[in-house]
Amino acid sequence: AKRWINIRKSYGNFYKVPRSQTKLTMMLENLGMNYDGRPHSGLDDSKNIARIAIRMLQDGCELRVNERMHAGQLMTVSSLAPLEGAPAPQMPRYRN
């Protein structure tokens, strides 16, 4: 992976909280959620991060790639950069 979304950065920017409040357990707690699973388990951490991302999307956040690797160096991606990839899935529309 050469580009990704750093959820801690996105969370801090979206909810306007300092980096010190973007630890996984704090983010969950601030969103009214409990940590599910065993701490420091890669699978459980991933599931909890996904829960945070879903909540952020529900709250109106537009998640964007915000970090990338270039020539072995970690770089920040501007939030003004165009969105990449496929459009977000839409809820099916039903006729009444």
N, CA, C and O atoms as a printed pandas DataFrame, in Angstrom:
     atom_number atom_name residue_name chain_id  residue_number  x_coord  y_coord  z_coord
0              1         N          ALA        A               1    0.855   -1.180    0.000
1              2        CA          ALA        A               1    0.000    0.000    0.000
2              3         C          ALA        A               1    0.895    1.235    0.000
3              4         O          ALA        A               1    1.773    1.389    0.849
4              5         N          LYS        A               2    0.656    2.090   -0.953
5              6        CA          LYS        A               2    1.441    3.324   -1.032
6              7         C          LYS        A               2    0.631    4.541   -0.623
7              8         O          LYS        A               2    1.192    5.613   -0.397
8              9         N          ARG        A               3   -0.698    4.384   -0.525
9             10        CA          ARG        A               3   -1.580    5.469   -0.085
10            11         C          ARG        A               3   -2.610    4.873    0.868
11            12         O          ARG        A               3   -3.059    3.743    0.678
12            13         N          TRP        A               4   -2.978    5.628    1.882
13            14        CA          TRP        A               4   -3.951    5.131    2.848
14            15         C          TRP        A               4   -4.596    6.274    3.586
15            16         O          TRP        A               4   -4.188    7.430    3.473
16            17         N          ILE        A               5   -5.629    5.917    4.355
17            18        CA          ILE        A               5   -6.308    6.872    5.228
18            19         C          ILE        A               5   -5.809    6.627    6.640
19            20         O          ILE        A               5   -5.987    5.536    7.183
20            21         N          ASN        A               6   -5.192    7.626    7.232
21            22        CA          ASN        A               6   -4.795    7.556    8.633
22            23         C          ASN        A               6   -6.020    8.008    9.429
23            24         O          ASN        A               6   -6.326    9.198    9.495
24            25         N          ILE        A               7   -6.710    7.047   10.028
25            26        CA          ILE        A               7   -7.972    7.340   10.724
26            27         C          ILE        A               7   -7.740    8.306   11.873
27            28         O          ILE        A               7   -8.610    9.127   12.163
28            29         N          ARG        A               8   -6.594    8.231   12.534
29            30        CA          ARG        A               8   -6.316    9.159   13.648
30            31         C          ARG        A               8   -6.310   10.601   13.157
31            32         O          ARG        A               8   -6.878   11.480   13.805
32            33         N          LYS        A               9   -5.667   10.850   12.009
33            34        CA          LYS        A               9   -5.642   12.208   11.456
34            35         C          LYS        A               9   -7.040   12.646   11.043
35            36         O          LYS        A               9   -7.465   13.762   11.344
36            37         N          SER        A              10   -7.753   11.760   10.350
37            38        CA          SER        A              10   -9.109   12.096    9.893
38            39         C          SER        A              10  -10.021   12.378   11.077
39            40         O          SER        A              10  -10.786   13.342   11.057
40            41         N          TYR        A              11   -9.947   11.548   12.103
41            42        CA          TYR        A              11  -10.767   11.709   13.303
42            43         C          TYR        A              11  -10.474   13.058   13.965
43            44         O          TYR        A              11  -11.390   13.821   14.275
44            45         N          GLY        A              12   -9.187   13.340   14.177
45            46        CA          GLY        A              12   -8.795   14.597   14.824
46            47         C          GLY        A              12   -9.254   15.822   14.050
47            48         O          GLY        A              12   -9.743   16.789   14.634
48            49         N          ASN        A              13   -9.095   15.776   12.732
49            50        CA          ASN        A              13   -9.518   16.907   11.905
50            51         C          ASN        A              13  -11.036   17.052   11.881
51            52         O          ASN        A              13  -11.553   18.166   11.973
52            53         N          PHE        A              14  -11.747   15.945   11.758
53            54        CA          PHE        A              14  -13.202   16.004   11.641
54            55         C          PHE        A              14  -13.869   16.433   12.953
55            56         O          PHE        A              14  -14.753   17.290   12.952
56            57         N          TYR        A              15  -13.445   15.837   14.066
57            58        CA          TYR        A              15  -14.066   16.149   15.358
58            59         C          TYR        A              15  -13.348   17.281   16.100
59            60         O          TYR        A              15  -13.733   17.635   17.214
60            61         N          LYS        A              16  -12.311   17.845   15.488
61            62        CA          LYS        A              16  -11.570   18.979   16.055
62            63         C          LYS        A              16  -11.009   18.666   17.438
63            64         O          LYS        A              16  -11.239   19.400   18.400
64            65         N          VAL        A              17  -10.265   17.556   17.518
65            66        CA          VAL        A              17   -9.625   17.179   18.783
66            67         C          VAL        A              17   -8.117   17.068   18.552
67            68         O          VAL        A              17   -7.680   16.761   17.443
68            69         N          PRO        A              18   -7.325   17.316   19.591
69            70        CA          PRO        A              18   -5.861   17.218   19.443
70            71         C          PRO        A              18   -5.410   15.768   19.267
71            72         O          PRO        A              18   -6.118   14.830   19.633
72            73         N          ARG        A              19   -4.234   15.612   18.706
73            74        CA          ARG        A              19   -3.658   14.275   18.451
74            75         C          ARG        A              19   -3.630   13.424   19.716
75            76         O          ARG        A              19   -3.747   12.201   19.638
76            77         N          SER        A              20   -3.478   14.047   20.867
77            78        CA          SER        A              20   -3.426   13.293   22.130
78            79         C          SER        A              20   -4.747   12.582   22.435
79            80         O          SER        A              20   -4.787   11.687   23.279
80            81         N          GLN        A              21   -5.826   12.974   21.754
81            82        CA          GLN        A              21   -7.125   12.346   21.978
82            83         C          GLN        A              21   -7.517   11.419   20.833
83            84         O          GLN        A              21   -8.697   11.122   20.649
84            85         N          THR        A              22   -6.527   10.961   20.062
85            86        CA          THR        A              22   -6.844   10.094   18.935
86            87         C          THR        A              22   -6.299    8.686   19.090
87            88         O          THR        A              22   -6.068    7.995   18.098
88            89         N          LYS        A              23   -6.095    8.261   20.313
89            90        CA          LYS        A              23   -5.732    6.869   20.547
90            91         C          LYS        A              23   -7.000    6.035   20.356
91            92         O          LYS        A              23   -8.104    6.520   20.601
92            93         N          LEU        A              24   -6.848    4.810   19.929
93            94        CA          LEU        A              24   -7.986    3.969   19.566
94            95         C          LEU        A              24   -9.042    3.905   20.668
95            96         O          LEU        A              24  -10.225    4.117   20.402
96            97         N          THR        A              25   -8.633    3.619   21.883
97            98        CA          THR        A              25   -9.614    3.502   22.969
98            99         C          THR        A              25  -10.305    4.832   23.262
99           100         O          THR        A              25  -11.492    4.857   23.587
100          101         N          MET        A              26   -9.568    5.937   23.148
101          102        CA          MET        A              26  -10.163    7.262   23.383
102          103         C          MET        A              26  -11.169    7.620   22.299
103          104         O          MET        A              26  -12.233    8.169   22.585
104          105         N          MET        A              27  -10.823    7.305   21.044
105          106        CA          MET        A              27  -11.748    7.606   19.949
106          107         C          MET        A              27  -13.054    6.849   20.148
107          108         O          MET        A              27  -14.137    7.418   20.008
108          109         N          LEU        A              28  -12.947    5.565   20.475
109          110        CA          LEU        A              28  -14.149    4.762   20.722
110          111         C          LEU        A              28  -14.961    5.332   21.880
111          112         O          LEU        A              28  -16.178    5.495   21.782
112          113         N          GLU        A              29  -14.275    5.631   22.969
113          114        CA          GLU        A              29  -14.939    6.162   24.164
114          115         C          GLU        A              29  -15.664    7.474   23.852
115          116         O          GLU        A              29  -16.805    7.668   24.270
116          117         N          ASN        A              30  -15.005    8.366   23.122
117          118        CA          ASN        A              30  -15.609    9.656   22.782
118          119         C          ASN        A              30  -16.821    9.510   21.866
119          120         O          ASN        A              30  -17.676   10.394   21.816
120          121         N          LEU        A              31  -16.893    8.392   21.142
121          122        CA          LEU        A              31  -18.038    8.127   20.271
122          123         C          LEU        A              31  -19.105    7.281   20.974
123          124         O          LEU        A              31  -20.098    6.885   20.364
124          125         N          GLY        A              32  -18.883    7.010   22.267
125          126        CA          GLY        A              32  -19.857    6.245   23.041
126          127         C          GLY        A              32  -19.804    4.751   22.774
127          128         O          GLY        A              32  -20.795    4.047   22.967
128          129         N          MET        A              33  -18.651    4.264   22.330
129          130        CA          MET        A              33  -18.489    2.841   22.018
130          131         C          MET        A              33  -17.493    2.204   22.976
131          132         O          MET        A              33  -16.624    2.876   23.533
132          133         N          ASN        A              34  -17.633    0.908   23.154
133          134        CA          ASN        A              34  -16.668    0.133   23.922
134          135         C          ASN        A              34  -15.732   -0.583   22.962
135          136         O          ASN        A              34  -16.093   -0.855   21.817
136          137         N          TYR        A              35  -14.522   -0.886   23.436
137          138        CA          TYR        A              35  -13.582   -1.660   22.636
138          139         C          TYR        A              35  -14.102   -3.093   22.588
139          140         O          TYR        A              35  -14.393   -3.683   23.628
140          141         N          ASP        A              36  -14.218   -3.650   21.396
141          142        CA          ASP        A              36  -14.629   -5.041   21.228
142          143         C          ASP        A              36  -13.401   -5.896   20.980
143          144         O          ASP        A              36  -12.609   -5.597   20.086
144          145         N          GLY        A              37  -13.229   -6.967   21.767
145          146        CA          GLY        A              37  -12.136   -7.906   21.544
146          147         C          GLY        A              37  -10.972   -7.709   22.494
147          148         O          GLY        A              37  -11.098   -7.096   23.555
148          149         N          ARG        A              38   -9.829   -8.252   22.078
149          150        CA          ARG        A              38   -8.601   -8.189   22.875
150          151         C          ARG        A              38   -7.745   -7.011   22.413
151          152         O          ARG        A              38   -7.484   -6.875   21.218
152          153         N          PRO        A              39   -7.306   -6.158   23.340
153          154        CA          PRO        A              39   -6.428   -5.048   22.964
154          155         C          PRO        A              39   -5.157   -5.551   22.271
155          156         O          PRO        A              39   -4.600   -6.583   22.645
156          157         N          HIS        A              40   -4.719   -4.819   21.278
157          158        CA          HIS        A              40   -3.494   -5.091   20.525
158          159         C          HIS        A              40   -3.589   -6.338   19.652
159          160         O          HIS        A              40   -2.572   -6.802   19.137
160          161         N          SER        A              41   -4.781   -6.885   19.477
161          162        CA          SER        A              41   -4.996   -7.953   18.507
162          163         C          SER        A              41   -5.221   -7.252   17.167
163          164         O          SER        A              41   -6.108   -6.405   17.054
164          165         N          GLY        A              42   -4.440   -7.591   16.168
165          166        CA          GLY        A              42   -4.552   -6.931   14.866
166          167         C          GLY        A              42   -5.960   -7.004   14.300
167          168         O          GLY        A              42   -6.475   -6.012   13.784
168          169         N          LEU        A              43   -6.585   -8.169   14.390
169          170        CA          LEU        A              43   -7.937   -8.327   13.856
170          171         C          LEU        A              43   -8.932   -7.492   14.648
171          172         O          LEU        A              43   -9.764   -6.801   14.060
172          173         N          ASP        A              44   -8.858   -7.547   15.968
173          174        CA          ASP        A              44   -9.791   -6.780   16.799
174          175         C          ASP        A              44   -9.570   -5.276   16.644
175          176         O          ASP        A              44  -10.533   -4.512   16.580
176          177         N          ASP        A              45   -8.305   -4.846   16.584
177          178        CA          ASP        A              45   -8.022   -3.423   16.353
178          179         C          ASP        A              45   -8.624   -2.981   15.019
179          180         O          ASP        A              45   -9.228   -1.911   14.935
180          181         N          SER        A              46   -8.464   -3.800   13.978
181          182        CA          SER        A              46   -9.000   -3.463   12.651
182          183         C          SER        A              46  -10.513   -3.332   12.679
183          184         O          SER        A              46  -11.067   -2.412   12.076
184          185         N          LYS        A              47  -11.180   -4.235   13.366
185          186        CA          LYS        A              47  -12.642   -4.177   13.465
186          187         C          LYS        A              47  -13.080   -2.908   14.191
187          188         O          LYS        A              47  -14.058   -2.274   13.798
188          189         N          ASN        A              48  -12.370   -2.542   15.235
189          190        CA          ASN        A              48  -12.721   -1.335   15.979
190          191         C          ASN        A              48  -12.449   -0.075   15.163
191          192         O          ASN        A              48  -13.218    0.884   15.232
192          193         N          ILE        A              49  -11.366   -0.068   14.394
193          194        CA          ILE        A              49  -11.081    1.063   13.515
194          195         C          ILE        A              49  -12.178    1.185   12.463
195          196         O          ILE        A              49  -12.603    2.292   12.131
196          197         N          ALA        A              50  -12.637    0.055   11.940
197          198        CA          ALA        A              50  -13.730    0.072   10.957
198          199         C          ALA        A              50  -15.005    0.644   11.575
199          200         O          ALA        A              50  -15.732    1.384   10.912
200          201         N          ARG        A              51  -15.283    0.314   12.829
201          202        CA          ARG        A              51  -16.457    0.854   13.521
202          203         C          ARG        A              51  -16.353    2.378   13.631
203          204         O          ARG        A              51  -17.345    3.088   13.466
204          205         N          ILE        A              52  -15.145    2.873   13.910
205          206        CA          ILE        A              52  -14.928    4.321   13.998
206          207         C          ILE        A              52  -15.151    4.949   12.619
207          208         O          ILE        A              52  -15.815    5.979   12.508
208          209         N          ALA        A              53  -14.601    4.334   11.575
209          210        CA          ALA        A              53  -14.752    4.872   10.214
210          211         C          ALA        A              53  -16.224    4.919    9.815
211          212         O          ALA        A              53  -16.671    5.900    9.220
212          213         N          ILE        A              54  -16.973    3.883   10.131
213          214        CA          ILE        A              54  -18.409    3.859    9.811
214          215         C          ILE        A              54  -19.121    4.991   10.526
215          216         O          ILE        A              54  -19.944    5.684    9.929
216          217         N          ARG        A              55  -18.814    5.183   11.789
217          218        CA          ARG        A              55  -19.450    6.255   12.558
218          219         C          ARG        A              55  -19.109    7.625   11.969
219          220         O          ARG        A              55  -19.968    8.503   11.879
220          221         N          MET        A              56  -17.837    7.796   11.568
221          222        CA          MET        A              56  -17.427    9.065   10.978
222          223         C          MET        A              56  -18.204    9.325    9.685
223          224         O          MET        A              56  -18.645   10.449    9.444
224          225         N          LEU        A              57  -18.372    8.308    8.867
225          226        CA          LEU        A              57  -19.149    8.449    7.635
226          227         C          LEU        A              57  -20.599    8.804    7.953
227          228         O          LEU        A              57  -21.192    9.652    7.287
228          229         N          GLN        A              58  -21.166    8.162    8.959
229          230        CA          GLN        A              58  -22.545    8.460    9.369
230          231         C          GLN        A              58  -22.673    9.900    9.854
231          232         O          GLN        A              58  -23.712   10.535    9.673
232          233         N          ASP        A              59  -21.610   10.408   10.472
233          234        CA          ASP        A              59  -21.614   11.780   10.990
234          235         C          ASP        A              59  -21.301   12.813    9.899
235          236         O          ASP        A              59  -21.271   14.014   10.170
236          237         N          GLY        A              60  -21.071   12.347    8.674
237          238        CA          GLY        A              60  -20.862   13.275    7.560
238          239         C          GLY        A              60  -19.423   13.469    7.121
239          240         O          GLY        A              60  -19.151   14.316    6.270
240          241         N          CYS        A              61  -18.507   12.716    7.675
241          242        CA          CYS        A              61  -17.097   12.847    7.283
242          243         C          CYS        A              61  -16.896   12.258    5.885
243          244         O          CYS        A              61  -17.474   11.224    5.550
244          245         N          GLU        A              62  -16.081   12.919    5.084
245          246        CA          GLU        A              62  -15.701   12.410    3.768
246          247         C          GLU        A              62  -14.271   11.901    3.904
247          248         O          GLU        A              62  -13.319   12.678    3.828
248          249         N          LEU        A              63  -14.125   10.603    4.103
249          250        CA          LEU        A              63  -12.800   10.034    4.312
250          251         C          LEU        A              63  -12.011   10.079    3.011
251          252         O          LEU        A              63  -12.498    9.671    1.956
252          253         N          ARG        A              64  -10.776   10.587    3.105
253          254        CA          ARG        A              64   -9.889   10.708    1.945
254          255         C          ARG        A              64   -8.508   10.176    2.296
255          256         O          ARG        A              64   -8.103   10.166    3.458
256          257         N          VAL        A              65   -7.800    9.738    1.276
257          258        CA          VAL        A              65   -6.397    9.372    1.464
258          259         C          VAL        A              65   -5.695   10.584    2.043
259          260         O          VAL        A              65   -5.822   11.687    1.510
260          261         N          ASN        A              66   -4.943   10.394    3.145
261          262        CA          ASN        A              66   -4.263   11.533    3.760
262          263         C          ASN        A              66   -2.777   11.270    4.034
263          264         O          ASN        A              66   -2.083   12.131    4.575
264          265         N          GLU        A              67   -2.293   10.082    3.661
265          266        CA          GLU        A              67   -0.865    9.781    3.794
266          267         C          GLU        A              67   -0.449    8.893    2.633
267          268         O          GLU        A              67   -1.256    8.144    2.081
268          269         N          ARG        A              68    0.845    8.993    2.267
269          270        CA          ARG        A              68    1.375    8.139    1.221
270          271         C          ARG        A              68    2.876    7.974    1.409
271          272         O          ARG        A              68    3.519    8.743    2.124
272          273         N          MET        A              69    3.415    6.963    0.755
273          274        CA          MET        A              69    4.857    6.752    0.732
274          275         C          MET        A              69    5.371    7.209   -0.618
275          276         O          MET        A              69    4.786    6.893   -1.654
276          277         N          HIS        A              70    6.470    7.957   -0.605
277          278        CA          HIS        A              70    7.122    8.388   -1.836
278          279         C          HIS        A              70    8.624    8.314   -1.608
279          280         O          HIS        A              70    9.164    8.983   -0.726
280          281         N          ALA        A              71    9.282    7.508   -2.399
281          282        CA          ALA        A              71   10.742    7.329   -2.291
282          283         C          ALA        A              71   11.145    6.961   -0.864
283          284         O          ALA        A              71   12.159    7.438   -0.354
284          285         N          GLY        A              72   10.348    6.115   -0.230
285          286        CA          GLY        A              72   10.661    5.658    1.120
286          287         C          GLY        A              72   10.351    6.646    2.223
287          288         O          GLY        A              72   10.677    6.395    3.383
288          289         N          GLN        A              73    9.729    7.763    1.888
289          290        CA          GLN        A              73    9.410    8.789    2.879
290          291         C          GLN        A              73    7.900    8.893    3.078
291          292         O          GLN        A              73    7.140    8.863    2.110
292          293         N          LEU        A              74    7.466    9.015    4.333
293          294        CA          LEU        A              74    6.057    9.227    4.653
294          295         C          LEU        A              74    5.697   10.663    4.330
295          296         O          LEU        A              74    6.379   11.591    4.764
296          297         N          MET        A              75    4.622   10.851    3.566
297          298        CA          MET        A              75    4.211   12.191    3.167
298          299         C          MET        A              75    2.730   12.378    3.462
299          300         O          MET        A              75    1.947   11.432    3.382
300          301         N          THR        A              76    2.357   13.599    3.801
301          302        CA          THR        A              76    0.959   13.957    3.993
302          303         C          THR        A              76    0.372   14.316    2.644
303          304         O          THR        A              76    1.020   14.969    1.827
304          305         N          VAL        A              77   -0.870   13.880    2.415
305          306        CA          VAL        A              77   -1.581   14.209    1.184
306          307         C          VAL        A              77   -2.552   15.335    1.508
307          308         O          VAL        A              77   -3.276   15.269    2.501
308          309         N          SER        A              78   -2.568   16.352    0.687
309          310        CA          SER        A              78   -3.449   17.494    0.895
310          311         C          SER        A              78   -4.905   17.070    0.865
311          312         O          SER        A              78   -5.299   16.229    0.057
312          313         N          SER        A              79   -5.702   17.653    1.747
313          314        CA          SER        A              79   -7.138   17.361    1.750
314          315         C          SER        A              79   -7.825   17.976    0.545
315          316         O          SER        A              79   -8.996   17.695    0.291
316          317         N          LEU        A              80   -7.112   18.813   -0.204
317          318        CA          LEU        A              80   -7.668   19.424   -1.408
318          319         C          LEU        A              80   -7.446   18.551   -2.640
319          320         O          LEU        A              80   -7.957   18.850   -3.719
320          321         N          ALA        A              81   -6.678   17.466   -2.474
321          322        CA          ALA        A              81   -6.428   16.571   -3.609
322          323         C          ALA        A              81   -7.738   15.929   -4.043
323          324         O          ALA        A              81   -8.603   15.664   -3.208
324          325         N          PRO        A              82   -7.895   15.676   -5.337
325          326        CA          PRO        A              82   -9.142   15.064   -5.804
326          327         C          PRO        A              82   -9.327   13.669   -5.228
327          328         O          PRO        A              82   -8.356   12.970   -4.939
328          329         N          LEU        A              83  -10.580   13.275   -5.063
329          330        CA          LEU        A              83  -10.892   11.930   -4.596
330          331         C          LEU        A              83  -10.453   10.923   -5.641
331          332         O          LEU        A              83  -10.547   11.175   -6.842
332          333         N          GLU        A              84   -9.971    9.773   -5.171
333          334        CA          GLU        A              84   -9.530    8.734   -6.086
334          335         C          GLU        A              84  -10.400    7.507   -5.914
335          336         O          GLU        A              84  -11.060    7.339   -4.888
336          337         N          GLY        A              85  -10.399    6.660   -6.911
337          338        CA          GLY        A              85  -11.085    5.385   -6.815
338          339         C          GLY        A              85  -12.550    5.465   -7.203
339          340         O          GLY        A              85  -13.024    6.459   -7.752
340          341         N          ALA        A              86  -13.235    4.397   -6.900
341          342        CA          ALA        A              86  -14.655    4.298   -7.245
342          343         C          ALA        A              86  -15.487    5.180   -6.329
343          344         O          ALA        A              86  -15.085    5.452   -5.197
344          345         N          PRO        A              87  -16.645    5.631   -6.807
345          346        CA          PRO        A              87  -17.515    6.422   -5.939
346          347         C          PRO        A              87  -18.036    5.576   -4.783
347          348         O          PRO        A              87  -18.104    4.350   -4.873
348          349         N          ALA        A              88  -18.398    6.241   -3.714
349          350        CA          ALA        A              88  -18.939    5.534   -2.545
350          351         C          ALA        A              88  -20.238    4.849   -2.925
351          352         O          ALA        A              88  -21.012    5.394   -3.712
352          353         N          PRO        A              89  -20.496    3.654   -2.377
353          354        CA          PRO        A              89  -21.748    2.966   -2.696
354          355         C          PRO        A              89  -22.940    3.760   -2.189
355          356         O          PRO        A              89  -22.876    4.404   -1.141
356          357         N          GLN        A              90  -24.018    3.705   -2.938
357          358        CA          GLN        A              90  -25.246    4.413   -2.582
358          359         C          GLN        A              90  -26.274    3.415   -2.071
359          360         O          GLN        A              90  -26.271    2.247   -2.462
360          361         N          MET        A              91  -27.138    3.880   -1.207
361          362        CA          MET        A              91  -28.230    3.032   -0.740
362          363         C          MET        A              91  -29.188    2.817   -1.910
363          364         O          MET        A              91  -29.423    3.735   -2.695
364          365         N          PRO        A              92  -29.745    1.603   -2.030
365          366        CA          PRO        A              92  -30.696    1.377   -3.123
366          367         C          PRO        A              92  -31.921    2.261   -2.952
367          368         O          PRO        A              92  -32.364    2.531   -1.835
368          369         N          ARG        A              93  -32.449    2.698   -4.063
369          370        CA          ARG        A              93  -33.652    3.541   -4.035
370          371         C          ARG        A              93  -34.852    2.670   -4.339
371          372         O          ARG        A              93  -34.854    1.904   -5.302
372          373         N          TYR        A              94  -35.863    2.797   -3.514
373          374        CA          TYR        A              94  -37.084    2.013   -3.690
374          375         C          TYR        A              94  -38.200    2.910   -4.144
375          376         O          TYR        A              94  -38.308    4.062   -3.723
376          377         N          ARG        A              95  -39.024    2.375   -5.001
377          378        CA          ARG        A              95  -40.187    3.124   -5.460
378          379         C          ARG        A              95  -41.332    2.892   -4.507
379          380         O          ARG        A              95  -41.528    1.783   -4.012
380          381         N          ASN        A              96  -42.089    3.940   -4.251
381          382        CA          ASN        A              96  -43.252    3.809   -3.359
382          383         C          ASN        A              96  -44.489    3.460   -4.131
383          384         O          ASN        A              96  -45.561    3.311   -3.544
